[in-house]
Amino acid sequence: MDVKPYPNLPYAAGLRTAKRCSKDGWNPVWKVFPLKMFRGADWAYLKVQPVWDDEQLLRELSKSYDRLRTVWRKWFSLRSVGYADHTFIYPQRVGTAGLSPSKNMRLRYFLHHPEAMRGRHEFLQVFTANPDLGVEFVERWQVLRIAIVVLIPVIFSVVLGVMYSGITGDASTAFTIAGYMTSAYSVCLVLVGVLNLVET
């Protein structure tokens, strides 16, 4: 089977590139590039400096995403960045939306491991090619956090039911209380999910 290599890493991560990115000779004509970033309706500017490499750019993108979603959402939200779409002019994308899971994973890898792009300027060339385009952070559900949020109260209610049953000898009442706790928690979880959908 003939496997064709990707022309560059940004293309492999799902970003649309108008030309082949050079691995050297980075010499931008601008002094500061205002890169627009969006998370839903929230947005901010990232002032890209010409002395940056891709590592610095990816670090600043991650910091900017954290500022857009606030500290509370960073630690307690059930969602995180799924991918970043550079074909975006608010309030719509340019071209087709959606990327393959493998490309999404590559971009998340680069955002979590910016040191892999140290000394390179491929992402910089893509993000600064068109000042009309911004970067949209598209979020996805975090399976691990959802599992923790669901399983901990269920396990806690079962443990409480067993302990109450062991102390009082009344298994029926014990698991009625445990079931009520689980039901109340489920209602709260659904409410949080509805509020999250309304926000987005």
Secondary structure, DSSP 8 states (H G I E B T S, - for coil): ------SSHHHHTT---SS---SS----S-SSEEEEEEETTEEEEEEE-TT--HHHHHHHHHHHHHHHHHHHHHHH-SEEEEEEEEEEETTEESS-----HHHHHHHHHHHH-GGGGTT--HHHHHHTS-TT-EEEEEEEE-HHHHHHHHHHHHHHHHHHHHHHHHHHS-HHHHHHHHHHHHHHHHHHHHHHHHHHHHH-
